[in-house]
Amino acid sequence: MPSFHKVSEFVVNRSWIFLIVFVLLLFPAIYGYNHTKVYYDLSNTLPEKLPCSQANKMLDENFDLSSVYMILADSDMEATDVCDMMDEINAVDGVSFGLSLDSALGRSVPESMVPTKLVEDLKGENYQIMMIGSDYAIASDEINTQIDTINAIAKKYDSASMVIGEAPCTKDLITITDHDFKVVSMVSIAAIFAIILLVLKSASLPFVLVAAIEFAIYINMGLPYYTGTTIPFIASVVIGTIQLGATVDYAILMTTRYKRERFEGKTKKEAVQIALETSIPSIVVSALGFFAATFGVGLISSVDMIASLCSLMARGAIISMFVVIFILPSFFMLFDKIIIHTSFGFIDKSKNQKPSMDTREEIPA
């Protein structure tokens, strides 16, 4: 590795430049992070050569159907109630068909005229199945609204009925993961915050380090919004936790050296420059290794979800490297006084102690 003396010297002497860059990029990064589009329908991310992808394509081309899902209702429902329910469901926007055994037979044909085997296929001991065809794509806002409407109709006729299938499952997945991912992110940040607080024995460093780390994550996850890229729904929690873990290693490495140099009596500028210069080689090697391990997979994977995640991890490694090398030392320069007075181990108090009053010169007799 070459010497990084000039780089560290430039960063320390021009730290105000990187603080301005931080301020200018912070709000666009947060906005992009909060508005990046995600997808939940994983079937469309599979290679087109797979049989399931070809079947879905033929279904869409020949029958103009985006999704089919079902209702499970009480098998003892009156035929007239089933027909009324199907009439209401068929009137819902985007429903191409609503079909059950009773609605297919009509109100005038008794079920006893239908072969027993066919009835047993559609009606069980407790439940009967009803099919719903939708013109809307899975995981879209339109089909989620449609499912809510159909569920309300079904509950009106049978309070124990259930709307099931891929589309309702995906709708539930959206609701569950949105809550879970927020909780996971909060817990991860809190855990990192607590580790930094306990290990470095500082009240201010957790805020400084977490701010730099989250800034790198916001940039990485916000870029898809500005490039018009839709990412898998699990990307936010996967990238958020992995990049958080990788970046905190870089940050703690530099912070511990900065702490040691300040304890040994170096000035703010000297301590930050030494910490940066000695940490850059380890940070660069680690980040480039992480990049190399994920970038290739992102290029060659035929499964879009895997390619997207690996590409985000590769890009996140590089972004984290630049943030720790350029932004974090600038934070140290700006908040040095606050850090050393709110942390243990930054000042060697033994060097500032006054001579003991018990030490006296002997008076000649």
C-alpha positions in Angstrom: 0.0 0.0 0.0 1.3 3.5 -0.8 1.7 6.2 1.8 -1.5 8.1 2.6 0.2 11.0 4.3 -0.8 13.6 1.7 -4.4 12.3 1.7 -4.7 12.5 5.5 -3.1 15.9 5.5 -5.5 17.2 2.9 -8.5 15.9 4.7 -7.5 17.4 8.0 -6.5 20.8 6.5 -9.7 21.0 4.4 -12.1 19.4 6.7 -14.6 22.2 6.2 -15.0 21.1 2.6 -16.2 17.7 3.6 -18.5 19.1 6.2 -20.2 21.2 3.5 -20.5 18.1 1.3 -22.1 16.3 4.2 -24.7 19.0 4.7 -25.4 19.3 1.0 -25.9 15.6 0.5 -27.7 14.8 3.8 -31.2 15.9 2.9 -31.2 14.6 -0.7 -29.9 11.2 0.6 -32.7 11.0 3.3 -35.4 12.0 0.7 -34.2 9.4 -1.8 -34.0 6.8 1.0 -37.6 7.4 2.0 -38.9 7.5 -1.6 -37.0 4.6 -3.2 -39.5 2.2 -4.9 -39.5 -1.4 -3.9 -41.2 -4.5 -5.3 -42.8 -7.5 -3.5 -43.7 -9.7 -6.4 -40.6 -12.0 -6.6 -42.0 -14.1 -9.5 -41.2 -11.3 -11.9 -37.6 -11.3 -10.8 -36.9 -14.9 -11.9 -35.2 -15.7 -15.2 -37.6 -15.9 -18.2 -36.5 -19.4 -19.1 -38.0 -20.9 -15.9 -41.2 -22.9 -16.5 -43.1 -20.8 -13.9 -42.1 -17.5 -15.6 -43.2 -18.9 -19.0 -46.5 -20.1 -17.5 -47.2 -16.7 -16.0 -46.4 -15.0 -19.3 -48.8 -17.3 -21.2 -51.5 -16.7 -18.6 -51.2 -13.0 -19.1 -51.1 -13.1 -22.9 -53.9 -15.6 -23.4 -56.3 -14.8 -20.6 -55.4 -11.2 -19.7 -55.0 -12.1 -16.1 -52.5 -10.6 -13.7 -53.5 -12.7 -10.7 -55.9 -15.3 -9.4 -56.8 -15.7 -5.8 -59.5 -17.4 -3.8 -62.1 -17.2 -1.0 -62.6 -19.9 1.5 -66.2 -19.7 2.9 -68.5 -21.9 4.9 -69.5 -25.0 2.9 -73.0 -24.8 4.4 -73.7 -21.3 3.0 -77.1 -21.0 1.2 -76.7 -21.1 -2.6 -78.7 -17.8 -2.9 -76.2 -16.1 -0.5 -73.2 -17.4 -2.5 -74.8 -16.1 -5.8 -75.5 -12.7 -4.2 -71.9 -12.5 -2.9 -70.5 -13.4 -6.4 -72.6 -10.8 -8.0 -71.2 -8.2 -5.6 -67.7 -9.4 -6.2 -68.1 -9.3 -10.0 -69.1 -5.7 -9.7 -65.8 -4.7 -8.0 -63.4 -2.7 -10.2 -60.7 -4.9 -11.7 -62.4 -8.2 -11.1 -62.5 -10.2 -14.4 -64.5 -13.0 -12.8 -65.8 -14.3 -9.6 -66.7 -18.0 -9.7 -68.0 -20.6 -7.3 -69.9 -23.9 -7.7 -73.3 -22.3 -6.8 -72.8 -19.3 -9.0 -71.7 -21.5 -11.9 -74.8 -23.6 -11.6 -77.1 -20.6 -11.2 -80.1 -20.3 -9.0 -82.2 -22.8 -10.8 -79.9 -25.8 -11.0 -79.8 -28.0 -7.8 -76.4 -29.2 -6.6 -77.7 -32.7 -6.5 -77.5 -32.8 -10.3 -73.7 -32.3 -10.2 -71.4 -35.3 -10.0 -70.3 -36.0 -6.4 -66.6 -36.0 -7.4 -66.9 -32.5 -8.8 -68.7 -31.2 -5.7 -66.1 -32.8 -3.4 -63.3 -31.0 -5.4 -64.9 -27.6 -4.7 -66.6 -28.2 -1.3 -65.1 -29.8 1.7 -66.5 -30.7 5.1 -66.0 -27.2 6.5 -65.1 -24.9 3.6 -65.9 -24.3 -0.1 -63.5 -22.6 -2.5 -64.4 -19.6 -4.7 -62.1 -18.2 -7.5 -61.4 -14.5 -8.1 -59.7 -13.3 -11.3 -58.1 -9.9 -11.2 -56.8 -7.5 -13.9 -54.4 -5.9 -11.5 -50.8 -6.9 -10.8 -49.7 -8.5 -7.6 -48.4 -6.2 -4.9 -49.9 -3.1 -6.7 -52.0 -0.6 -4.7 -55.0 -1.4 -6.9 -55.1 -5.0 -6.1 -54.5 -4.4 -2.4 -57.5 -2.1 -2.4 -59.5 -4.7 -4.4 -58.6 -7.4 -1.8 -59.9 -5.2 1.0 -63.2 -4.6 -0.8 -63.6 -8.3 -1.6 -62.7 -9.3 2.0 -65.4 -6.9 3.3 -68.0 -8.4 1.0 -67.0 -12.0 2.0 -67.2 -11.1 5.7 -70.7 -9.7 5.2 -72.0 -13.1 4.1 -69.7 -15.3 6.2 -67.7 -13.8 9.1 -65.3 -16.7 9.2 -64.4 -16.5 5.5 -60.8 -15.9 4.3 -59.4 -14.3 1.2 -56.3 -16.4 0.3 -53.7 -16.8 -2.5 -50.6 -15.1 -3.7 -52.0 -11.6 -3.9 -53.5 -11.6 -0.4 -50.3 -13.2 0.9 -48.2 -10.5 -0.7 -50.5 -7.8 0.7 -50.0 -9.2 4.2 -46.3 -9.4 3.5 -46.1 -5.7 2.7 -47.9 -4.8 6.0 -45.8 -7.1 8.2 -42.4 -6.4 6.7 -42.9 -2.6 6.7 -43.3 -2.8 10.5 -40.7 -5.4 11.1 -38.0 -3.7 9.0 -38.5 -0.4 10.9 -38.1 -2.3 14.2 -35.0 -4.2 13.0 -33.4 -0.9 11.9 -34.1 0.8 15.2 -32.8 -2.2 17.2 -29.7 -2.4 15.1 -28.9 1.3 15.5 -29.6 1.1 19.2 -27.3 -1.9 19.6 -24.4 -0.2 17.7 -25.0 2.9 19.8 -24.8 0.9 23.0 -21.7 -0.9 22.0 -19.9 2.3 21.1 -21.1 3.9 24.3 -19.8 1.1 26.5 -16.6 0.2 24.6 -15.3 3.8 23.9 -16.8 5.1 27.2 -18.1 8.2 25.5 -21.4 10.1 25.6 -20.8 12.0 22.3 -19.0 9.5 20.1 -22.0 7.2 19.6 -23.8 10.2 18.0 -20.9 11.1 15.8 -20.2 7.6 14.6 -23.8 6.6 14.0 -24.4 9.8 12.1 -21.6 9.0 9.7 -22.6 5.4 9.4 -26.3 6.2 8.7 -25.2 8.9 6.2 -23.4 6.3 4.2 -26.5 4.0 4.3 -28.9 6.8 3.3 -26.7 7.6 0.3 -26.5 4.0 -0.8 -30.3 3.3 -0.4 -31.3 6.7 -1.8 -29.5 6.4 -5.1 -32.0 4.0 -6.6 -34.7 6.8 -6.3 -32.6 9.1 -8.4 -31.6 6.4 -11.0 -35.3 5.3 -11.3 -34.4 1.7 -10.0 -36.9 -0.4 -8.2 -35.3 -2.7 -5.5 -36.5 -5.8 -3.7 -38.5 -5.2 -0.5 -35.9 -6.9 1.7 -33.1 -4.6 0.5 -33.6 -2.0 3.1 -33.1 -4.3 6.1 -30.4 -6.5 4.5 -28.3 -3.5 3.3 -29.0 -1.5 6.4 -27.8 -4.2 8.8 -24.8 -5.4 6.7 -23.5 -2.0 5.7 -24.1 -0.8 9.3 -21.9 -3.7 10.6 -19.2 -3.2 8.0 -19.0 0.6 8.5 -18.9 0.6 12.2 -15.7 -1.6 12.0 -14.0 1.1 9.9 -15.2 3.8 12.2 -14.2 2.2 15.5 -10.8 1.4 14.0 -10.1 5.0 13.3 -11.7 6.2 16.5 -9.6 4.1 18.8 -6.4 5.4 17.2 -7.6 8.9 17.4 -8.4 8.3 21.1 -4.9 6.9 21.8 -3.2 9.8 20.1 -5.2 12.4 22.0 -4.5 10.5 25.3 -0.7 10.7 24.6 -0.8 14.4 24.3 -1.2 15.0 20.5 -3.1 18.1 19.4 -6.5 17.7 17.7 -5.0 18.1 14.2 -2.1 15.7 14.9 -4.3 13.0 16.4 -6.9 13.0 13.6 -4.2 13.0 10.9 -2.3 10.1 12.5 -5.5 8.1 13.0 -6.6 8.7 9.4 -3.2 8.0 7.9 -2.7 4.7 9.8 -6.3 3.5 9.3 -6.7 4.2 5.6 -4.8 1.0 4.4 -6.9 -1.3 6.5 -10.2 0.4 5.5 -9.3 0.4 1.8 -8.3 -3.3 1.8 -11.4 -4.3 3.7 -13.8 -2.2 1.6 -12.3 -3.4 -1.7 -12.4 -7.0 -0.5 -16.1 -6.6 0.3 -16.7 -4.9 -3.0 -14.9 -7.7 -5.0 -16.8 -10.4 -3.2 -20.2 -8.9 -4.1 -19.8 -7.0 -7.3 -19.2 -10.0 -9.4 -22.3 -11.8 -8.2 -24.3 -8.7 -8.9 -23.1 -8.7 -12.5 -23.7 -12.4 -13.3 -26.7 -13.4 -11.3 -29.8 -14.1 -13.4 -32.1 -13.7 -10.3 -32.8 -10.0 -10.0 -33.2 -10.0 -6.3 -29.8 -11.5 -5.7 -28.2 -9.2 -8.3 -29.8 -6.1 -6.7 -28.7 -7.0 -3.2 -25.1 -7.8 -4.2 -24.9 -4.6 -6.3 -26.2 -2.6 -3.3 -23.7 -4.2 -0.9 -20.8 -3.6 -3.4 -21.7 0.0 -3.8 -22.3 0.4 0.0 -18.8 -0.8 0.7 -17.3 1.9 -1.5 -19.6 4.6 -0.1 -18.8 3.6 3.5 -15.1 3.7 2.7 -15.3 7.3 1.4 -17.5 8.4 4.3 -15.2 7.1 6.9 -12.1 8.4 5.2 -13.4 11.9 4.4 -16.5 12.7 6.6 -15.7 11.0 9.9 -12.3 12.8 10.4 -14.0 16.0 9.6 -16.5 15.3 12.4 -13.5 14.7 14.8 -12.1 18.1 13.8 -15.4 19.8 14.4 -16.5 18.1 17.6 -13.1 17.5 19.2 -13.7 19.7 22.3 -17.0 18.1 22.9 -15.6 14.6 22.4 -12.7 14.9 24.8 -14.8 16.4 27.5 -17.6 13.9 27.3 -15.4 10.8 27.0 -13.0 8.8 29.2 -9.5 8.1 28.0 -8.9 11.1 25.7 -7.0 13.2 28.3 -4.1 11.8 30.4 -5.0 13.5 33.7 -1.8 12.3 35.4 0.2 14.8 33.3 -1.9 17.6 34.7 -1.7 16.8 38.4 -0.2 19.4 40.8 2.7 18.4 43.1 1.6 16.9 46.4 1.6 19.2 49.4 3.4 16.5 51.4 6.5 16.9 49.3 8.6 19.5 51.3 12.2 20.6 51.2 14.1 19.8 54.4 15.1 23.0 56.4 18.7 22.9 57.6 19.1 22.7 61.5 
